[in-house]
Amino acid sequence: MPIKRRFALSIAGFDPSAGAGLLADVKTLEASGVYGLGVCTALTVQNDVSFERVSWVDAALVKDQIRILLARFQVDFIKIGLVESLPQLLELVGWLKEQNPRLQLVWDPVLKATAGYEFHQKSDPGLLHALCSEMALITPNRPEMLRLLPNDSAEAGAETISALCPVLLKGGHDAGELATDVLFAQGQQHRFSAPRLPQGEKHGSGCVLSAAVLAQLAKGQSLMDACRLGKNYTTAFLASNDTLLGYHSTLAAT
């Protein structure tokens, strides 16, 4: 009996280097055994070390891209990355849930490009509350968590947000021998650690992690197992070579 094909959708920005954003997400989904669909929210002028500018895709055109895909494919799992504004994101999320109330949304809050470009300066607490209430998971790194919800620590912010939705707090920006991501969910913390690699951070590694988790959710894994397998995939991606642009391999999809 043939295996049913699984689809997952990335709504994200276009990075010409294919290291981050939409192209990185689709590569990750494919290597993880899921057919990756993509909707573009922004055209960027960047490579793996430099970011010059961004041109936003009109909100109506973003919806039209999604609409024609949902009319053709069964999509229950969506990752959202770079968006023009958080109010626009909230409106988009509401519209998405109208199209398919079963949707599981993973939000990777891209607030700053690796090369230093700031996309969003401030976050309104009420808006953040409304957004997180609609999410199956958010995947901020520690600096992003502090920008989303200023607090004594990123962990304290993640604990607060986890009352609304699970939070996978990425640990790539920490120091130490281990790189540890922490899942805050249902009043518990689950830690996923891997040796910190001498290759250092890759361009788009945060995008890769959230897309890898999305792929595992689409394949029916529990949230904790999806985060564990997503961490494994990202570790293999980081170890794939010595440049800022990693390779994707189906060996990491198990």
Secondary structure, DSSP 8 states (H G I E B T S, - for coil): ------EEEEEEEE-TTSSSHHHHHHHHHHHTTSEEEEEEEEEEEE-SS-EEEEEE--HHHHHHHHHHHHHHS---EEEE---S-HHHHHHHHHHHHHH-TT-EEEE----B-TTS-BS-----HHHHHHHHTT-SEE--BHHHHHHHS--S-HHHHHHHHTTTS-EEEB-TTS-SSEEEEEEEETTEEEEEEEE--TT---TTHHHHHHHHHHHHHHTT--HHHHHHHHHHHHHHHHTS-SSSS----GGGG-
